[in-house]
């Protein structure tokens, strides 16, 4: 099955496509939080943030007392949406923005069930050094988020660097700098930022996942395995950590462990931006299990019809069905 293996890699590394003529290029996300507890939204307005998967776009807003919120002028792509209602554990999910999900006015309607889950002390502990970050540093961090929302990466970086000047212990700002450097393919610089964040907060889950992903990009697969195992222990219910651990096992040639982790990621959140279906299709293809590979690819298309990889996925399905 060497042809399937090669094309599977093509699917997972294809470049973003240009929106088809006649399709809107930007959309409005209209969301509503539906809490499991009726009084959950009455005392505090939820903070809702949106983070681009493949770019530095970042924005946030407050939902109203009914849980409603909006984000305007969003380009096609995948985003991570986070709902935070202290002291409840934050809810994160992948959101696909594109013409297949929009109505005639370019609006994408999203209902978000929100269950009451108290935060785990082990997984969400904040150190005293992080609590002691001065207001001046937090203000620069907030300004950075506003510049990134406007896609002004240069000014966003400048504000983040000011934030760590005011507060060298600001792990979140170091991680944000690492994320931007990683997206800009400045891998050595990104690695140093992520390691700095983890030196300051060894249990910083986001920095662990970011560092592990970067180590994979730099072909440091054995080291990335240890990082992702730490992340999975911190948050076993997070699909990103499970998927990244699966990718590491896949790179090490352990298909059974890789399948187990990707299946777990898919179980937690089927539409997660780590794309577990594509990796599972690759695993089944390497085993010669065509029907299973096709099933994973078809599930991917149902979840992500506007993905820049959709065309290659369809070609792969046609190839697998050919005699």
C-alpha positions as CSV (number, residue, x, y, z in Angstrom):
1,X,0.0,0.0,0.0
2,X,2.8,2.5,-0.6
3,X,0.7,4.8,-2.8
4,X,-1.9,5.3,0.0
5,X,0.9,6.1,2.5
6,X,2.3,8.8,0.2
7,X,-1.0,10.4,-0.5
8,X,-2.0,10.4,3.1
9,X,1.1,12.5,3.8
10,X,0.0,14.8,1.1
11,X,-3.4,15.3,2.7
12,X,-1.8,16.2,6.0
13,X,0.6,18.8,4.6
14,X,-1.4,20.4,1.8
15,X,-1.2,24.2,1.5
16,X,-4.3,26.4,2.2
17,X,-6.6,26.8,-0.8
18,X,-8.0,30.0,-2.2
19,X,-11.8,30.5,-1.6
20,X,-13.8,29.5,-4.7
21,X,-15.3,32.3,-6.8
22,X,-18.8,33.2,-5.7
23,X,-18.2,32.2,-2.1
24,X,-18.1,34.7,0.7
25,X,-14.5,35.1,2.1
26,X,-15.5,36.2,5.6
27,X,-18.3,35.1,8.0
28,X,-20.0,36.0,11.2
29,X,-20.1,33.5,14.1
30,X,-23.3,33.9,16.1
31,X,-23.1,31.8,19.2
32,X,-25.2,30.9,22.3
33,X,-24.0,29.2,25.5
34,X,-26.5,26.8,26.9
35,X,-25.5,26.0,30.5
36,X,-26.5,22.8,32.3
37,X,-27.2,24.9,35.4
38,X,-29.9,27.6,34.9
39,X,-28.3,30.2,37.2
40,X,-24.7,29.8,35.9
41,X,-24.9,32.9,33.6
42,X,-26.7,35.2,36.0
43,X,-23.8,36.2,38.3
44,X,-21.0,36.5,35.7
45,X,-20.8,37.2,32.0
46,X,-18.8,34.5,30.3
47,X,-15.6,35.4,28.4
48,X,-15.4,33.9,25.0
49,X,-12.2,33.8,23.0
50,X,-11.4,32.7,19.5
51,X,-7.9,31.7,18.4
52,X,-6.8,30.9,14.8
53,X,-5.3,27.5,14.3
54,X,-2.9,28.3,11.5
55,X,-2.3,32.0,12.1
56,X,-1.9,34.4,15.0
57,X,-5.5,35.7,14.9
58,X,-6.9,36.1,18.4
59,X,-9.9,37.9,19.8
60,X,-12.3,37.8,22.7
61,X,-15.6,39.1,23.8
62,X,-18.1,38.9,26.6
63,X,-21.3,37.0,26.2
64,X,-24.5,38.6,27.5
65,X,-26.7,37.4,30.3
66,X,-28.4,35.0,28.0
67,X,-25.1,33.5,26.8
68,X,-25.2,35.1,23.3
69,X,-22.1,36.4,21.6
70,X,-20.8,37.3,18.1
71,X,-17.5,37.4,16.1
72,X,-17.5,39.2,12.8
73,X,-15.4,39.1,9.6
74,X,-13.9,35.7,10.2
75,X,-12.0,34.1,7.3
76,X,-12.5,30.5,6.3
77,X,-10.6,28.1,8.6
78,X,-10.5,26.3,11.9
79,X,-10.5,28.1,15.2
80,X,-10.3,27.2,18.9
81,X,-13.2,28.7,20.8
82,X,-12.9,28.9,24.6
83,X,-15.7,29.7,27.0
84,X,-14.6,30.7,30.5
85,X,-17.0,31.2,33.5
86,X,-15.0,31.4,36.7
87,X,-14.6,29.2,38.7
88,X,-15.9,26.6,36.3
89,X,-13.4,24.7,34.2
90,X,-13.0,26.4,30.7
91,X,-14.7,24.7,27.8
92,X,-12.7,24.5,24.5
93,X,-13.8,23.2,21.1
94,X,-12.8,23.5,17.5
95,X,-15.0,25.6,15.3
96,X,-15.0,25.4,11.5
97,X,-15.7,28.6,9.6
98,X,-16.7,28.3,6.0
99,X,-19.5,28.4,3.4
100,X,-20.9,24.9,4.2
101,X,-21.9,26.0,7.6
102,X,-23.2,29.5,6.8
103,X,-26.7,30.8,6.0
104,X,-27.4,33.1,3.1
105,X,-26.2,36.1,5.0
106,X,-22.9,34.5,5.9
107,X,-23.8,33.8,9.5
108,X,-22.8,30.6,11.2
109,X,-25.1,29.7,14.1
110,X,-23.5,27.8,17.0
111,X,-25.1,26.4,20.1
112,X,-22.6,25.4,22.9
113,X,-23.7,23.1,25.7
114,X,-21.8,24.0,28.9
115,X,-21.6,21.6,31.7
116,X,-20.7,22.5,35.3
117,X,-17.2,21.0,35.8
118,X,-15.1,22.4,38.7
119,X,-11.5,22.9,37.9
120,X,-9.0,20.2,39.0
121,X,-6.5,21.6,41.5
122,X,-3.7,19.5,40.0
123,X,-4.4,20.5,36.4
124,X,-5.2,24.2,36.9
125,X,-3.0,25.4,39.8
126,X,-1.7,28.9,39.4
127,X,1.7,29.6,41.1
128,X,2.3,32.6,43.4
129,X,4.7,34.0,40.8
130,X,2.0,34.1,38.2
131,X,-0.5,35.7,40.6
132,X,2.1,38.4,41.3
133,X,2.3,39.6,37.7
134,X,2.0,43.4,37.8
135,X,-0.9,45.3,36.1
136,X,1.5,46.9,33.7
137,X,2.5,43.5,32.3
138,X,-1.1,42.4,32.1
139,X,-2.0,45.6,30.3
140,X,0.7,45.0,27.6
141,X,-0.5,41.4,27.2
142,X,-4.1,42.6,26.7
143,X,-2.8,45.2,24.1
144,X,-1.0,42.3,22.4
145,X,-4.3,40.4,22.1
146,X,-6.0,43.4,20.6
147,X,-3.2,43.9,18.0
148,X,-3.3,40.2,17.1
149,X,-7.1,40.5,16.7
150,X,-6.4,43.1,14.0
151,X,-3.7,40.8,12.5
152,X,-1.0,43.3,13.4
153,X,1.5,40.6,14.5
154,X,4.5,43.0,14.7
155,X,2.8,45.3,17.3
156,X,1.5,42.3,19.1
157,X,5.0,40.9,19.5
158,X,6.3,44.3,20.7
159,X,3.6,44.3,23.4
160,X,4.4,40.8,24.5
161,X,8.1,41.6,24.8
162,X,7.2,44.6,26.9
163,X,5.1,42.4,29.1
164,X,8.0,40.1,29.8
165,X,10.2,43.1,30.5
166,X,7.8,44.2,33.2
167,X,7.3,40.7,34.5
168,X,10.0,38.1,33.5
169,X,8.0,35.5,35.3
170,X,5.0,36.0,33.0
171,X,4.8,32.4,31.6
172,X,1.7,33.1,29.5
173,X,3.5,35.9,27.6
174,X,6.5,33.7,26.9
175,X,4.2,31.0,25.6
176,X,2.4,33.5,23.4
177,X,5.7,34.7,21.9
178,X,6.6,31.1,21.3
179,X,3.3,30.4,19.5
180,X,3.9,33.4,17.1
181,X,7.5,32.4,16.4
182,X,6.3,28.8,15.8
183,X,3.7,29.9,13.3
184,X,6.3,32.1,11.6
185,X,8.6,28.9,11.4
186,X,11.2,30.5,13.6
187,X,11.6,27.2,15.4
188,X,14.8,27.7,17.4
189,X,13.4,31.0,18.8
190,X,10.0,29.4,19.5
191,X,11.6,26.5,21.4
192,X,13.5,28.9,23.7
193,X,10.3,30.7,24.5
194,X,8.3,27.6,25.3
195,X,11.2,26.3,27.5
196,X,11.3,29.6,29.3
197,X,7.5,29.3,30.0
198,X,8.0,25.8,31.4
199,X,10.9,26.8,33.5
200,X,8.6,29.3,35.1
201,X,5.6,26.9,35.3
202,X,6.4,23.2,34.8
203,X,2.7,22.3,34.8
204,X,1.8,24.8,32.0
205,X,-0.2,22.4,29.8
206,X,-0.4,24.7,26.7
207,X,3.4,25.3,26.7
208,X,4.0,21.5,27.1
209,X,1.8,20.7,24.0
210,X,3.4,23.6,22.1
211,X,7.0,22.4,22.9
212,X,6.2,18.8,22.1
213,X,4.7,19.8,18.7
214,X,7.8,21.9,18.0
215,X,10.1,19.1,18.9
216,X,8.3,16.9,16.4
217,X,8.8,19.6,13.7
218,X,12.5,19.6,14.6
219,X,12.7,15.8,14.3
220,X,13.4,15.4,18.1
221,X,10.8,12.7,18.3
222,X,12.1,10.8,21.3
223,X,12.2,14.0,23.4
224,X,8.7,15.0,22.3
225,X,7.4,11.6,23.6
226,X,8.4,12.5,27.1
227,X,6.9,16.0,26.8
228,X,3.5,14.6,25.5
229,X,3.4,11.9,28.2
230,X,3.7,14.7,30.8
231,X,0.9,16.6,29.0
232,X,-1.4,13.6,28.8
233,X,-1.0,12.9,32.6
234,X,-1.9,16.5,33.3
235,X,-5.1,16.5,31.2
236,X,-6.1,13.1,29.9
237,X,-9.4,14.5,28.7
238,X,-7.8,17.0,26.3
239,X,-7.9,15.8,22.6
240,X,-4.9,17.9,21.6
241,X,-2.5,16.1,24.0
242,X,-3.9,12.7,23.0
243,X,-3.5,13.4,19.3
244,X,0.0,14.8,19.6
245,X,1.0,11.7,21.6
246,X,-0.6,9.6,18.8
247,X,1.5,11.5,16.2
248,X,4.7,10.8,18.2
249,X,4.0,7.1,18.4
250,X,3.2,7.2,14.6
251,X,6.6,8.8,13.9
252,X,8.2,6.1,16.1
253,X,6.5,3.4,14.1
254,X,4.2,2.1,16.9
255,X,0.9,1.9,15.0
256,X,-1.0,0.2,17.8
257,X,-0.3,2.9,20.4
258,X,-0.8,5.6,17.7
259,X,-4.2,4.2,16.8
260,X,-5.2,4.1,20.5
261,X,-4.3,7.7,21.1
262,X,-6.0,9.0,17.9
263,X,-9.1,7.0,18.7
264,X,-9.2,8.6,22.2
265,X,-8.8,12.1,20.7
266,X,-11.7,11.4,18.3
267,X,-13.8,10.1,21.1
268,X,-13.2,13.3,23.2
269,X,-13.9,15.7,20.3
270,X,-14.5,14.2,16.8
271,X,-14.0,17.5,15.0
272,X,-10.8,18.6,16.8
273,X,-8.3,20.5,14.7
274,X,-5.6,17.9,15.3
275,X,-7.4,15.9,12.5
276,X,-7.4,12.4,14.1
277,X,-9.4,11.0,11.2
278,X,-6.6,11.7,8.7
279,X,-4.0,10.0,10.8
280,X,-6.2,7.0,11.5
281,X,-6.7,6.7,7.7
282,X,-3.0,6.7,7.3
283,X,-2.6,4.0,9.9
284,X,-5.3,1.8,8.4
285,X,-3.8,2.4,4.9
286,X,-0.4,1.2,6.1
287,X,-2.1,-2.0,7.3
288,X,-3.9,-2.4,4.0
289,X,-7.4,-1.9,5.6
290,X,-9.0,0.1,2.8
291,X,-12.6,0.0,4.1
292,X,-11.5,1.4,7.5
293,X,-9.4,4.1,5.8
294,X,-12.3,5.2,3.6
295,X,-14.6,5.3,6.6
296,X,-12.2,7.7,8.4
297,X,-11.8,9.9,5.4
298,X,-15.6,10.1,4.8
299,X,-16.1,11.1,8.5
300,X,-13.5,13.8,8.0
301,X,-15.4,15.3,5.0
302,X,-18.6,15.4,7.0
303,X,-17.0,17.3,9.8
304,X,-14.7,19.6,7.7
305,X,-16.3,20.0,4.3
306,X,-14.5,23.4,3.7
307,X,-11.1,22.2,4.7
308,X,-8.2,23.0,2.4
309,X,-7.5,19.3,2.5
310,X,-10.9,18.2,1.3
311,X,-10.0,17.9,-2.4
312,X,-7.0,15.6,-1.6
313,X,-9.2,13.6,0.7
314,X,-11.7,13.0,-2.0
315,X,-8.9,12.0,-4.4
316,X,-7.6,9.5,-1.9
317,X,-11.1,8.0,-1.4
318,X,-11.5,7.6,-5.2
319,X,-8.0,5.9,-5.3
320,X,-9.0,3.5,-2.5
321,X,-12.2,2.5,-4.3
322,X,-10.5,1.9,-7.6
323,X,-10.1,-1.8,-8.4
